[in-house]
C-alpha cells in the first residue's frame, strides 16, 4: 500500500481478521505520517494477556505512541461504551489516531454512534441469567422484539435487561443514538483481508509463536486472578491455555484448539466485514 496517499493529519481506521497483519500496518502508518496507534480489540484492552492476544511488543510500543492496550485490569470489565469513552479524548487532541483492531462493534459505535444506555445492575443481570430464552423474549417490548434475532440469547438478554433497568426499550434507546464521534467520511478506513489460505497459515504460525514465546507461563502467572466468568476469559484460547496449566489439556490439544478457535473467529470477522464494511478500502497484505 502507498502510505504517502494517506493525508498526514487524517484519522485512520484499520479492521480485519485476526493475524491479518493489522498491527504491522498501523505501525508503518504511524511511523510514516505520525500518530498514535489506538487499540480497537476487545481482548487487548485487558492487562495480563500480552502474548495470548498478540498485543504489540514492548519494542513496537516504544517506537511510536500506543493507547488503550492493557489499560483495563485483568479482572475488570470493558463495554463498547466504556471503550468509546476512553477513545474520545484521543480524538479531541494530540497526535492523529491510527485506530486498529478486530472488534467490529467498536468501529460501528465509533463511526455510527452508540446509544448512551445506563449500566445494568449486577443483581438484575443475575436474574436474567436464570431465565430461559422464551421467558426473556416474552419480556421484551414489541419494537425491540421486531428488530433483533430472537434466537440469539445474548442479544435478547441484553434487550430484556435494558428494558427492566431503564423502563425503556432497547429500540427506543437506539433510535435516540447521538452523532458518531468519528464519521466514516472523516477518516481513512482500511480493511486488511488476506486470502483465506494465507490467513490460515498465518494463524497457525501465530499460535506456534505464542506457545514458543511463553503463553503458558503467562497463563500460569495469571492463574491466581482467574475466574471462568471474567470478560478476559473470553479471549481466544484463554480457557484452553488455563486448562493446560491446570493439567486438564495436553500441549498438542491446546495447540489444535487454539488454531481451530482462531480460524473460526477470523471467519466471523470476515463475515462482519463483508456485511458492514463495503465502503472501506481493501488492503491485501
C-alpha positions as CSV (number, residue, x, y, z in Angstrom):
1,X,0.0,0.0,0.0
2,X,1.2,3.5,-0.8
3,X,1.3,5.2,2.6
4,X,2.0,8.5,1.0
5,X,-1.6,8.6,-0.3
6,X,-2.9,8.9,3.3
7,X,-3.3,12.5,4.4
8,X,-0.9,13.1,7.4
9,X,-3.5,14.6,9.7
10,X,-6.4,12.3,8.9
11,X,-7.5,9.6,11.3
12,X,-7.0,6.1,10.1
13,X,-9.2,3.1,10.8
14,X,-7.8,-0.5,10.3
15,X,-10.0,-3.5,10.6
16,X,-9.5,-7.1,9.6
17,X,-9.4,-10.7,10.8
18,X,-7.0,-11.8,13.5
19,X,-3.5,-12.4,12.3
20,X,-4.1,-10.4,9.1
21,X,-1.2,-8.0,9.8
22,X,-3.3,-5.1,11.0
23,X,-0.9,-4.0,13.8
24,X,2.1,-4.0,11.5
25,X,0.2,-1.8,9.1
26,X,-0.8,0.6,11.8
27,X,2.8,0.8,13.0
28,X,4.0,1.6,9.4
29,X,1.4,4.3,9.0
30,X,2.2,5.9,12.4
31,X,5.9,5.8,11.6
32,X,5.5,7.3,8.1
33,X,3.0,10.0,8.8
34,X,2.9,10.4,12.6
35,X,0.1,9.4,15.0
36,X,-0.8,7.3,18.0
37,X,-1.8,3.7,17.5
38,X,-5.1,3.1,19.3
39,X,-6.4,-0.3,20.2
40,X,-9.8,-1.4,19.0
41,X,-9.7,-5.0,20.1
42,X,-11.8,-6.1,23.0
43,X,-9.3,-8.7,24.2
44,X,-6.3,-6.5,24.0
45,X,-7.7,-3.9,26.5
46,X,-7.0,-6.3,29.4
47,X,-3.8,-6.3,31.4
48,X,-2.0,-9.6,31.5
49,X,-2.8,-11.2,28.1
50,X,0.0,-9.7,26.1
51,X,1.1,-12.9,24.4
52,X,-2.3,-14.6,24.1
53,X,-4.0,-11.6,22.5
54,X,-1.0,-10.7,20.3
55,X,-0.6,-7.2,21.7
56,X,2.1,-5.1,20.1
57,X,5.5,-5.9,21.5
58,X,7.2,-3.5,24.0
59,X,9.6,-2.6,21.2
60,X,6.8,-1.6,18.9
61,X,5.1,0.3,21.7
62,X,8.3,2.2,22.3
63,X,8.7,3.0,18.6
64,X,5.5,5.1,18.3
65,X,2.9,6.1,20.9
66,X,0.2,3.4,21.7
67,X,-3.0,3.8,23.6
68,X,-5.7,1.6,25.2
69,X,-3.6,-1.6,25.3
70,X,-3.8,-3.4,28.6
71,X,-5.3,-0.4,30.4
72,X,-8.2,-2.5,32.0
73,X,-7.4,-4.7,35.0
74,X,-7.4,-8.4,34.2
75,X,-10.3,-9.0,36.4
76,X,-12.2,-5.8,35.2
77,X,-14.7,-5.2,32.5
78,X,-14.8,-3.1,29.4
79,X,-18.0,-2.5,27.4
80,X,-18.3,-0.9,24.0
81,X,-19.5,2.3,25.7
82,X,-16.5,2.3,28.0
83,X,-14.1,1.9,25.1
84,X,-15.9,4.7,23.3
85,X,-15.5,7.0,26.3
86,X,-11.8,6.1,26.6
87,X,-11.1,6.8,22.9
88,X,-13.0,10.2,22.8
89,X,-10.1,12.2,24.4
90,X,-7.7,10.8,21.8
91,X,-9.9,12.1,19.0
92,X,-10.2,15.5,20.6
93,X,-6.5,16.4,20.9
94,X,-3.0,15.1,20.4
95,X,-1.5,13.1,17.5
96,X,-3.8,11.8,14.8
97,X,-5.2,8.4,15.8
98,X,-4.5,5.2,13.9
99,X,-7.2,3.0,15.3
100,X,-6.6,-0.7,14.7
101,X,-8.3,-3.9,15.9
102,X,-10.7,-6.7,15.1
103,X,-13.7,-5.8,17.2
104,X,-16.4,-4.7,14.7
105,X,-18.7,-3.4,17.3
106,X,-16.1,-0.8,18.4
107,X,-15.8,0.5,14.9
108,X,-19.5,0.5,14.4
109,X,-20.0,2.5,17.6
110,X,-17.2,4.9,16.7
111,X,-18.4,5.7,13.2
112,X,-22.2,5.3,13.6
113,X,-22.8,6.4,17.2
114,X,-23.8,4.5,20.3
115,X,-26.9,4.9,22.5
116,X,-25.9,6.1,26.0
117,X,-27.6,3.3,27.9
118,X,-27.1,3.3,31.7
119,X,-25.3,0.2,33.1
120,X,-27.4,-2.8,34.2
121,X,-27.2,-3.6,37.9
122,X,-25.5,-6.9,38.7
123,X,-28.5,-8.3,40.6
124,X,-30.7,-7.7,37.5
125,X,-28.2,-9.4,35.3
126,X,-28.1,-12.4,37.7
127,X,-31.9,-12.5,37.4
128,X,-31.7,-12.6,33.7
129,X,-29.1,-15.3,33.7
130,X,-31.6,-17.6,35.5
131,X,-34.4,-17.1,32.9
132,X,-35.0,-19.3,29.9
133,X,-34.8,-17.7,26.4
134,X,-38.6,-17.9,25.9
135,X,-39.1,-16.1,29.2
136,X,-36.7,-13.4,28.1
137,X,-38.4,-13.0,24.7
138,X,-41.8,-12.7,26.4
139,X,-40.5,-9.8,28.5
140,X,-39.4,-7.7,25.5
141,X,-41.3,-4.7,24.2
142,X,-42.8,-5.1,20.7
143,X,-40.5,-2.6,18.9
144,X,-37.3,-4.2,20.2
145,X,-38.5,-7.8,19.6
146,X,-39.3,-6.9,16.0
147,X,-35.7,-5.7,15.4
148,X,-33.4,-8.3,16.9
149,X,-32.6,-12.0,16.3
150,X,-34.9,-13.7,18.9
151,X,-32.8,-16.9,18.7
152,X,-29.6,-15.0,19.9
153,X,-29.7,-15.3,23.7
154,X,-27.0,-12.7,24.3
155,X,-28.9,-10.0,22.3
156,X,-32.3,-11.0,23.7
157,X,-31.0,-10.9,27.3
158,X,-29.3,-7.6,26.7
159,X,-32.6,-6.1,25.5
160,X,-34.5,-7.6,28.4
161,X,-32.0,-6.2,30.9
162,X,-32.2,-2.7,29.4
163,X,-35.9,-2.6,29.5
164,X,-36.1,-3.8,33.1
165,X,-33.3,-1.5,34.2
166,X,-34.4,1.7,32.5
167,X,-38.1,1.2,31.8
168,X,-37.3,2.0,28.1
169,X,-36.9,-0.5,25.3
170,X,-33.6,-1.0,23.5
171,X,-35.2,0.1,20.2
172,X,-36.1,3.4,21.8
173,X,-32.6,3.9,23.1
174,X,-31.1,3.1,19.7
175,X,-33.4,5.5,17.9
176,X,-32.0,8.3,20.1
177,X,-28.4,7.4,19.2
178,X,-26.2,10.6,19.3
179,X,-24.0,11.5,16.3
180,X,-20.8,9.4,15.9
181,X,-17.5,10.5,17.4
182,X,-15.8,9.9,14.1
183,X,-18.0,9.6,11.0
184,X,-16.5,7.3,8.4
185,X,-16.2,10.1,5.9
186,X,-13.8,11.9,8.2
187,X,-11.3,9.0,8.3
188,X,-9.3,6.7,6.1
189,X,-11.0,3.3,6.6
190,X,-8.8,0.3,5.6
191,X,-9.9,-3.3,5.5
192,X,-7.0,-5.8,5.7
193,X,-8.1,-9.0,4.1
194,X,-5.6,-11.7,3.2
195,X,-6.7,-14.6,1.1
196,X,-8.0,-17.4,3.3
197,X,-5.2,-19.9,2.7
198,X,-2.6,-17.2,3.6
199,X,-4.6,-16.2,6.7
200,X,-4.9,-19.8,7.9
201,X,-1.1,-20.3,7.6
202,X,-0.5,-17.1,9.5
203,X,-2.9,-18.2,12.2
204,X,-1.1,-21.5,12.7
205,X,2.3,-19.7,12.7
206,X,1.0,-17.2,15.3
207,X,-0.3,-20.0,17.6
208,X,3.1,-21.7,17.4
209,X,4.9,-18.5,18.1
210,X,2.6,-17.9,21.2
211,X,3.4,-21.4,22.5
212,X,7.1,-20.9,21.9
213,X,7.0,-17.3,23.3
214,X,5.7,-18.1,26.8
215,X,1.9,-18.0,26.6
216,X,1.7,-20.9,29.1
217,X,3.9,-19.1,31.6
218,X,1.7,-16.0,31.0
219,X,-1.4,-18.0,31.9
220,X,0.3,-19.6,34.9
221,X,1.2,-16.1,36.2
222,X,-2.5,-15.0,35.9
223,X,-3.9,-18.2,37.5
224,X,-4.4,-16.5,40.9
225,X,-6.7,-13.9,39.3
226,X,-8.5,-16.4,37.0
227,X,-12.3,-16.9,37.0
228,X,-14.1,-18.5,34.2
229,X,-16.8,-15.8,34.1
230,X,-14.3,-12.9,33.7
231,X,-14.6,-10.9,30.4
232,X,-10.8,-11.5,30.0
233,X,-11.6,-15.2,30.0
234,X,-13.3,-14.8,26.6
235,X,-10.0,-14.2,24.8
236,X,-9.5,-16.8,22.1
237,X,-7.6,-19.7,23.7
238,X,-7.8,-18.4,27.3
239,X,-9.8,-21.2,28.8
240,X,-7.8,-23.8,26.9
241,X,-4.4,-22.5,28.0
242,X,-5.7,-22.3,31.6
243,X,-6.9,-25.9,31.3
244,X,-3.4,-26.9,30.2
245,X,-1.9,-25.0,33.2
246,X,-4.2,-27.0,35.4
247,X,-3.3,-30.3,33.8
248,X,-6.6,-30.9,32.1
249,X,-5.4,-30.5,28.5
250,X,-2.3,-31.6,26.7
251,X,0.0,-29.2,24.8
252,X,-0.9,-30.8,21.5
253,X,-4.6,-30.5,22.2
254,X,-4.1,-26.9,23.3
255,X,-2.3,-26.0,20.1
256,X,-5.1,-27.6,18.0
257,X,-7.9,-25.9,19.9
258,X,-6.2,-22.5,19.6
259,X,-5.8,-22.9,15.8
260,X,-9.4,-24.0,15.3
261,X,-10.9,-21.3,17.5
262,X,-8.8,-18.6,15.9
263,X,-9.8,-19.7,12.4
264,X,-13.4,-19.7,13.5
265,X,-13.1,-16.2,14.9
266,X,-11.4,-15.0,11.8
267,X,-14.3,-16.3,9.7
268,X,-16.8,-14.4,11.8
269,X,-14.7,-11.2,11.4
270,X,-14.6,-11.7,7.6
271,X,-18.4,-12.2,7.6
272,X,-18.8,-8.9,9.6
273,X,-16.5,-7.1,7.2
274,X,-18.4,-8.3,4.1
275,X,-21.8,-7.3,5.6
276,X,-20.9,-3.9,7.2
277,X,-17.7,-2.6,5.7
278,X,-18.3,-2.3,2.0
279,X,-17.2,1.3,1.9
280,X,-13.8,0.6,3.3
281,X,-10.7,0.4,1.2
282,X,-9.5,-3.2,1.0
283,X,-5.8,-3.9,1.5
284,X,-4.4,-7.4,0.7
285,X,-1.1,-7.8,2.6
